[in-house]
Amino acid sequence: MKEKILRAGIIGAGRVAWRYDGGRWEGGRSVSHAACFDRHPQTKLVAVLDSDETALEDVRRALGAGIVATSDAKIFFNEQLDLISICSPSGLHAAHIDAALDAGADYLWIEKPVTSNLQDYKNILSRFRQMQSPPHTLVNYIRRGLPQFELLRSYCQRPDLRGLDFIYSRGIAINGVHLLDLLGYLTDSSEPSALSWIEPGDGINPSFGIKVGKVEAVFRGFDLPYHCIECRATFEDGRITALAGGAQLIFEPRVANEDYPGFSLLGGAKELLPRVDTEDALRDATYIGLCALLENKLPRSDLETAFFSQALLDQIEKAINV
């Protein structure tokens, strides 16, 4: 029997919605929601909602006249949507998620963070929990489904884990929030403890520490002209680092120091997984998430797991604004 083609709609007409790659899949990677819908054989993008008429006109030119690109929510939701992506600014997410729930879509794909404040997130989560048949939902923390981070997570369950270090740039709420989510994922933590310390810096890229069990996790934020997401786990027998956002996973083993008998140092770096595989997985992370959502596998990143990053982000923002 032929599979039903799911009618998809996107709220928000910005970069992650379609602009990053033009919204079309041409055989390579698919970064935007629109390109993933174009790539997946079970989905068809039929509507885009945005309040900016110029952005909507760009959508029509790029994606074709067959797309209903509108600023009228009633017209958008009348398209009988099976799947709705929330790609609007985070401050608008709560209202747009509520509207998507009212529309009764079977699938919901939410860009991170879920909301711009913890109370809005809690209200949405409460509504989901009260629904008899809530939509299958994916929050776009794309690294949770990748093999390199699954492997790193297995290492982080070891009792000889001594510390976790994270480096990010371009804003804690935009880019660093990926690492907040990874901290919860790698340590299998559902609720963050209180911050140990915080250095607000410019207020956009704060540095801070937080205890997870007996392990101290340290985050360093930098105002840099390039995209930086890195994490490192330190163990008794060496150190594992995810470089370039996870495109490479390396292990530096503890080895004997030949110059100083009885002492050790870190040896040469070795790839834990072939770089060609980890790079390909990272490039396809957004599409991998969509596939997991549509195959009704339990997504590793949903509204429940998003609590950790939302609660930690709330702590950070309150500490900065004291």
C-alpha positions, -999 to +999 in steps of 0.1 A: +000+000+000+013+034-009+023+056+020+004+087+027+022+119+017+022+142+048+013+178+042+039+199+060+038+236+070+065+259+084+059+288+108+087+313+102+104+320+069+140+326+081+173+308+078+166+274+094+132+273+077+146+274+042+173+301+035+203+281+046+202+259+016+175+274-006+148+250+007+155+224-020+174+191-018+198+186-047+214+154-037+238+167-010+230+177+026+197+192+037+201+217+065+168+236+065+133+222+073+121+229+038+150+210+022+144+180+045+107+180+035+118+181-002+142+152+004+119+129+024+096+108+001+068+110+027+066+148+031+055+177+009+058+213+020+025+230+012+024+262+034+046+288+051+034+313+077+052+346+084+043+382+093+069+396+070+055+400+034+090+405+020+101+371+034+070+355+020+077+369-014+112+354-012+096+320-003+073+322-034+102+330-057+124+303-043+100+275-036+073+281-063+038+293-066+024+260-054+034+269-018+008+288+002+030+316+017+008+337+039+007+360+069-029+349+076-028+321+103-064+310+093-053+304+057-022+285+069-040+262+092-068+255+067-042+236+046-050+204+066-014+201+078-001+167+091+032+181+102+041+216+115+076+230+119+081+259+144+109+280+130+099+314+142+119+335+168+120+317+201+099+345+218+070+335+195+073+298+199+048+294+228+020+310+209+028+291+177+031+258+194-003+263+210-018+272+176-003+240+161-018+219+189-052+235+183-048+226+146-045+189+155-013+181+135+001+146+140+037+157+140+054+187+155+090+198+148+103+226+171+135+246+167+155+251+199+151+264+225+115+254+228+106+288+243+123+319+254+113+314+291+109+285+314+073+292+324+061+292+288+079+259+283+062+244+315+028+255+303+033+238+269+047+206+286+017+206+309-007+208+280+011+180+262+008+157+292-029+164+295-036+155+258-050+121+251-031+118+218-004+145+217+015+149+184+048+130+178+073+158+186+109+165+179+130+193+194+158+201+170+188+194+192+204+176+163+234+160+179+215+136+202+208+112+173+244+110+160+267+080+165+297+101+177+276+115+206+261+081+214+296+068+217+307+097+238+277+092+260+286+056+267+321+068+278+305+094+301+287+067+321+321+054+333+329+059+370+363+074+361+349+104+344+367+134+360+353+164+342+335+179+312+345+210+294+324+229+268+334+258+245+309+278+224+305+311+206+277+332+191+254+333+221+243+309+249+206+310+238+213+305+201+244+283+198+255+274+233+221+259+241+231+229+220+258+222+246+234+227+275+213+199+260+244+177+254+253+180+291+220+165+300+222+138+273+258+128+280+253+125+317+217+111+315+205+140+337+169+151+336+172+182+359+201+205+364+216+214+398+223+250+408+252+268+390+285+266+409+297+299+395+291+323+366+311+350+348+286+370+327+311+384+304+293+403+276+260+388+288+256+369+256+284+344+259+287+337+297+311+312+313+299+291+342+303+258+361+277+233+372+280+200+391+265+169+377+268+143+404+304+144+414+316+158+381+322+195+374+311+207+340+327+239+328+313+261+300+334+288+283+317+313+261+335+335+236+326+364+213+341+350+181+336+356+144+331+319+138+308+291+149+323+271+178+308+241+195+332+217+212+331+194+242+358+174+260+355+146+286+385+137+308+391+103+323+418+085+342+431+068+310+429+098+287+407+125+271+380+124+244+372+156+224+343+163+200+358+189+176+341+212+150+306+206+164+311+169+165+325+164+130+355+146+146+357+125+177+393+119+190+408+101+219+442+111+235+453+081+256+474+082+288+508+068+280+540+064+299+564+094+299+596+079+286+617+109+298+603+108+333+598+071+345+567+067+368+549+096+351+523+097+323+512+121+297+486+123+269+497+105+237+489+112+201+452+118+191+433+088+175+399+089+158+373+069+177+352+068+146+362+074+110+360+111+103+343+106+070+314+090+089+312+115+117+313+145+092+286+129+071+264+123+102+267+159+113+259+172+079+227+150+078+218+155+114+186+176+107+174+150+082+182+121+105+160+138+131+131+141+107+134+105+097+133+093+133+102+115+139+083+102+109+092+066+116+076+070+150+108+060+168+111+076+202+131+107+195+160+112+217+151+149+217+115+157+226+096+180+250+105+159+280+142+158+274+143+195+266+135+204+302+172+201+312+184+227+287+154+250+293+158+249+331+196+255+329+192+283+304+167+299+328+192+298+356+219+313+335+197+342+323+185+350+358+221+350+371+232+374+344+203+397+350+207+399+388 
